[in-house]
Amino acid sequence: MIAVDGFAAGGFPMDEPVEPDFDDVGPLAVSTDLFDLDGDGHYETAVRRTEAGITVATDVDGDGVTDKFTAFGRDGQYRTWEIFREANGIGRGEMTESGEL
């Protein structure tokens, strides 16, 4: 199970339209795929596809919380953040990579 600030990726609807907050655009399709890349029986990676591009969230240390987040835009740009937890439990992201594919 992957969580970002307390929201688990397993709780996201799969392939359901999401209504945006503005009226001039129709529904956006969102799909989420979960992967167990290390074969331990727990999903640690979530890949979401939207109209804007693709995001990949990974729980690197197996604690159930996203540690690495990468966004790939349709324009070929990407950015990667490492997520750190402060002593009070609040997450903080630090961009570690960016570029163009």
Backbone torsions as a table, in degrees:
resi	resn	phi	psi	omega
1	MET	NA	133.9	-179.6
2	ILE	-111.6	135.5	179.4
3	ALA	-131.1	141.8	173.2
4	VAL	-123.0	115.2	-177.7
5	ASP	48.9	44.6	173.8
6	GLY	88.7	-4.6	178.9
7	PHE	-102.7	120.4	-177.4
8	ALA	-82.5	137.1	179.3
9	ALA	-64.7	-28.5	179.6
10	GLY	-65.1	-17.0	-179.4
11	GLY	-89.5	-3.2	-179.6
12	PHE	-76.5	141.5	175.4
13	PRO	-67.1	144.2	179.6
14	MET	-95.3	127.1	173.8
15	ASP	52.6	39.1	177.2
16	GLU	-110.2	144.2	178.1
17	PRO	-67.2	145.7	177.7
18	VAL	-117.9	126.8	179.6
19	GLU	-80.9	123.3	177.8
20	PRO	-73.7	169.7	-179.1
21	ASP	-81.6	-6.6	-178.0
22	PHE	-116.5	153.4	-170.2
23	ASP	-87.5	-18.0	-172.7
24	ASP	-84.8	0.9	179.1
25	VAL	-124.8	140.6	179.2
26	GLY	-75.7	-172.9	-179.5
27	PRO	-62.8	144.6	178.0
28	LEU	-103.0	135.7	177.3
29	ALA	-85.2	131.9	177.4
30	VAL	-125.3	131.4	173.9
31	SER	-131.3	145.9	-179.6
32	THR	-127.3	130.7	173.5
33	ASP	-116.1	135.3	178.2
34	LEU	-108.7	140.8	-177.3
35	PHE	-131.8	142.4	171.1
36	ASP	-106.7	86.8	-173.3
37	LEU	-73.8	-25.3	-178.1
38	ASP	-100.8	2.1	174.7
39	GLY	70.9	21.9	-178.8
40	ASP	-90.2	2.6	179.0
41	GLY	89.8	2.8	179.3
42	HIS	-123.6	133.8	175.8
43	TYR	-70.5	126.6	176.8
44	GLU	-120.2	-4.7	-178.1
45	THR	-132.3	130.9	176.2
46	ALA	-120.4	131.2	177.1
47	VAL	-115.9	122.5	179.3
48	ARG	-116.4	134.3	177.0
49	ARG	-113.5	129.9	177.5
50	THR	-134.5	-179.9	176.7
51	GLU	-62.6	-27.0	-177.8
52	ALA	-81.1	-23.7	-177.7
53	GLY	151.2	-146.7	-176.0
54	ILE	-128.7	139.3	172.2
55	THR	-121.7	146.5	178.1
56	VAL	-127.6	120.7	177.7
57	ALA	-115.3	130.7	-176.6
58	THR	-130.4	135.6	173.1
59	ASP	-94.3	93.0	-173.7
60	VAL	-68.0	-40.9	-173.6
61	ASP	-98.3	3.9	174.0
62	GLY	75.9	18.3	-179.0
63	ASP	-91.5	2.7	178.5
64	GLY	89.1	5.5	-178.5
65	VAL	-125.4	138.4	-179.6
66	THR	-60.9	130.2	178.0
67	ASP	-109.9	-22.6	-178.1
68	LYS	-139.4	133.7	-176.6
69	PHE	-135.5	127.4	179.2
70	THR	-126.4	134.8	177.3
71	ALA	-116.9	129.1	176.7
72	PHE	-113.2	117.4	179.0
73	GLY	-85.6	158.2	178.2
74	ARG	-63.3	-19.3	179.7
75	ASP	-84.1	3.2	179.2
76	GLY	91.8	-4.5	178.5
77	GLN	-80.7	146.4	174.1
78	TYR	-138.2	155.7	175.9
79	ARG	-143.7	140.4	178.4
80	THR	-123.6	135.3	177.5
81	TRP	-122.2	142.8	166.6
82	GLU	-98.0	136.4	-177.9
83	ILE	-104.4	125.8	179.6
84	PHE	-115.2	146.5	176.3
85	ARG	-103.4	127.5	175.4
86	GLU	-75.0	168.4	179.5
87	ALA	-58.8	-29.2	-179.9
88	ASN	-85.1	2.9	176.4
89	GLY	91.9	-7.2	179.9
90	ILE	-77.5	134.3	-179.9
91	GLY	-82.0	149.4	178.0
92	ARG	-139.0	129.2	179.7
93	GLY	-100.9	141.0	177.1
94	GLU	-127.1	119.2	-179.5
95	MET	-67.1	126.8	-177.5
96	THR	-110.8	-21.9	180.0
97	GLU	-148.8	152.7	170.8
98	SER	-160.0	157.5	179.2
99	GLY	168.2	-161.5	-178.8
100	GLU	-130.0	138.1	179.1
101	LEU	-83.9	NA	NA
